[in-house]
Amino acid sequence: MTSMSNRMINILVPVISVILGLLVGAIVMVVSGYDPVKGYIALWNGIFGDSYAIGETIRQITPYILAGLAVAFAFRTGLFNIGVEGQLIVGWFAAVYVGAAFDLPKVIHLPLAILAGAAAGALWAFLPGLLKAKMKIHEVIVTIMMNYVALYVVNALIKTWSGGGDKTERIKETASLRSDFLASITDYSRLHYGIILALLMVVLMWFLLEKTTTGFELKAVGFNENASEYAGMKIGKNIILAMVISGAFAGLAGAMEGLGTFGNMYTRGGFTGIGFDGIAVALLGANTPLGVIFGAVLFGSLKYGALNMPNAAQIPEEIVQIVIALVIFFVACGYAIRLLLSKISKKKEAK
Amino acid sequence: MEYVIEMLNIRKEFGNFVANDNITLQLRKGEIHALLGENGAGKSTLMNVLFGLYQPEGGEIRVRGKKVAITDPNVANELGIGMVHQHFMLVENFTVTENIILGNEPTKGGSLNISAAAKKVAELSKQYGLNVDPYAKIEDISVGMQQRVEILKTLYRGAEILIFDEPTASLTPQEIMELITIMRKLIKEGKSIILITHKLQEIMDVSDRVTVIRKGKGIGTVITSESSPEELASLMVGRQVIFKTEKGPAHPTDEVLAVKDLVVTDSRNVEKVKGLNLSVRRGEIVGIAGIDGNGQSELIEAITGLRKTKSGSVSINGKDITNKRPRQVTESGVGHIPQDRHKHGLVLDFPIGYNIALQTYYQKPLSKGGIIDYKAIDRFAEQIIEQYDVRTQGAHEPARALSGGNQQKAIIGREVERDPDLLIAALPTRGLDVGAIEFIHRRLIEQRDSGKAVLLISFELDEVMNVSDRIAVIYDGAIIDTVKPLETDEQELGLLMAGHSRKEAAAMQAEEGDDKHVQ
C-alpha cells in the first residue's frame, strides 16, 4: 500500500513540477504582455512541429543524457561532481583532436575518437578524485575550479592548433557520428548516432550500480565510509573510481558534440551550460538511469523548442529563459511538492 | 500519600498500533520511581506524553492533584517537569553556562548577561553537589560531567520533577556511582525523579518503587525493596529470564590471537596503547575490563586493520597480520562486532539484507565474476534473519528502520556465520534490553564451546564477570593484570581498572570494608 503510493508520488512529483513551472511561466508571459497560448504552441512546434524539429530535439537530448548520467552516478556514490562542464569540454576537444589528426578506417577511428573523449573526461575527474581520496579536499571546490582550467586550456589549445584561429579543423568522415540515413529521415537535421550510445550508457550505469560488486562497493562507500572500510573495501580506490566513471560519462557528452553535432570545436567565451544543466537533469531523474532519460528529454526539448518562441510568437529570448528557469525551479522544489502530496494522501487515508 | 504526578490509564495510539495501553504511573513526592520495560515497550512514548510531545487518546494526567492538559513541552516546563535526555542536547563548543541558558538567555539592556547566569549555575551546582565549572567548554569535559550539565539545565529552569532517560548508558562504573549519589541528593532537596532504564541492578540500587510496562501495557507497580531482579526481569519480559549466563568450564587449547608489545597512537598521534600483550586461545572468552578511553578502541582497531600500529605485532593462528588491511584480517579468520554499530557496523541507508552481506558480497555464492546475485543475497539474508531472530519486515527494509537490538543481531549473524576463528565483540550489548543481551551472551558462549576464541570488550562489569573465562584489565594502554571471574569481585576489578595493583587493591578493600557497594 505505502510502497504503491510512494511509487505514484515518485512519478507525480516531476510531472507536477513541470506543470507548475509552465503555469507560472504563463503568468510571467501574461504580465509581460505576451500571449502564453501562442508561446506554448510555438514551444510545442519547436519540439515536435516537424521531422526536422524532432531530429534536432533528439540531438539536443543526447549530451543531456550523458551529462545527467555523470552527475547522477557521482551522486549515487556520495560525490557531487560539479565539474561535468569542464570534463565535457576536455572530452569534446580530445575527441575532435583524435577525429581530425588521424587517418584510420572507420571501425577503428570512430571508437578511438569516442574513447579519447571519455578518457579525457575521466582524467579530468581523476584529479579531484585523487585529491579527495588522499587529502580529503572537497571535490566540489576542486571540480568548480577545474571547469575554468578546462575552458581556458582548451581555448588556448585550439588557438595554438589552428595557428591563431578560433576553431579546430573538422574531423575526418571516418570519425563522424553523423549519418546520411538519420539526416534524410529528419529533413536534414543534425541528428546523429550518439543517441544510441547515450542510451547504451544508461544501461551501463544501471548495470554497474545495480548488478556488480563494484557498484555495491561504490554505493556503500558513498553512504558510509567507515562501515565500508570496516567491511574491507578500499575507500580511496572507490572514490577515485567513482569520479573517473562520472568524468568518462561527461567526456562522452563532449564527444557527442564534437563528433556528432558540430564536427569541430571552437573557442568559447563561456561554458556550454550542458554540464551544469546535467545537475538539474540528474535531480529531476532522482539520480536513477531511467530518470535521467526523462530529465534529459525534458531539458533537451525545452532548450531546443524554446528557440522557436522568439520567431513564432515574438516572445523575447529573456522571457523564454525565465520560463525554462521556472520549470527547473519547481523541479528543485520537488521536496516541497512531495511533502504536499504525502499530506494529501494521508488525509485521504484518514477519511 | 501525596503524588506529584499521576498518569492515570494513559492510552496512546499511532494509527492501528497501541503504544500505551492503559498505563498508570503515580510518582510520589521525594521518591525515585523507576520505569522499567524492554526496548519498544512504550517507555519513551509514555514520557513523551508527560512531556507534552504527544497527546494521549485516553486517560488523564494530574500534577500535584490538579488535572492538567500538557499540550506542549513549554507547559511541561512551567509545571516543573524537566527531562535529562539520553543523548545529550549540548553544543560542543559552547561553555556550560551558555548551554544551560540556550533558548532562555537572560539579557541586560539588550545584551547577554552571562555572568549572572554563570553565578546561578555555580550556586545550583554547589547546592546539589554537581561540581560543574560554569565556564568549562563542553568538548573539554567528560561524559559524566556533560550529563550533570543536562541535570543543571533542568534545575536552572526550575524543574521539581526530573525524568532521567537511560542515564547510565554511556557512563563508567565510577560515574554511575557518582550519578546515584547525585540522584539521592536531589531527592533530599525535595525533587522527585522518574528513572527510565532497563538495567535491573540500577533499579535495585537506587529506586523506591518500580512501574513495569511490557508491550505497551502497564503490568503494575512494585516496591523495590520487596522485589528482586529476577522478579522484575520476568515481569518485564513476561517469562523467566536466566541471569547468570549458564556456561560450563572453558577448555582452552591453541592460541589464536597473540598481541605482542603493541604500541598504537590515536588520530592526534598520542600513544594510546603502550606495549600491550594479550593472548586469546581457542575455547575461551577473554574479557577486557577497563574504563573507557584506556586504549580499548585503539587496540581493536589495530587488531582489525582499521588503524596502523606504531610497533609490536599482532598474529592470528601464528600468521602475522600486523598492519594488514581490514579485508586481509577478516579473511584470516577474524569476526568483528564493532563498538559503534552505526558508524562501523552498518550502512544504515542500505537494506538490512545488503548489510548482512557486507562482508561476503564479493564471494561465491553471493556473487560470481564481479556480478552480484541479489537473489542469493536475499536468500542468505532471510536465513540469517530467521536464525538470529532479527525482527524486521524483511531483507529489503532499510537497516535504519530496525531497533538497536535487531541491528546488533544482524551484525552478529553476519560475523558469526563467517565462522571466524577469533570473534571480537566490542560493547556488543550496549543500549540493548535484557532479552537481546541474553541472546547475544548465549551466542558468544556458543562460539567458545564450538572451539573458537572470543575477545570481549565491555564497560559493564556484570557482563565481563558473567561471560568471560579470563578477565584482562586494561589501564593506560596496557594489560595490568589478568584475573579469573570466580576469583575476583566487582570492587577488586574496579580498583584494578583505576590502575591499582592487586596487592594495593586487597589492602584498600580490607580498609574500607564491604559496606560501600551493595551487590
Interface residues (C-beta under 8 A of the other chain):
Chain A: K211 T212 T213 T214 G215 F216 K219 A220 F223 N224 N226 A227 S228 E229 Y230 A231 G232 M233 K234
Chain B: T304 L306 R325 P326 R327 Q328 T330 E331 H336 P338 K343 H344 G345 L346 V347 L348 D349 F350 Y354 L358 Q359 Y361 Y362 S367 G370 I371 I372
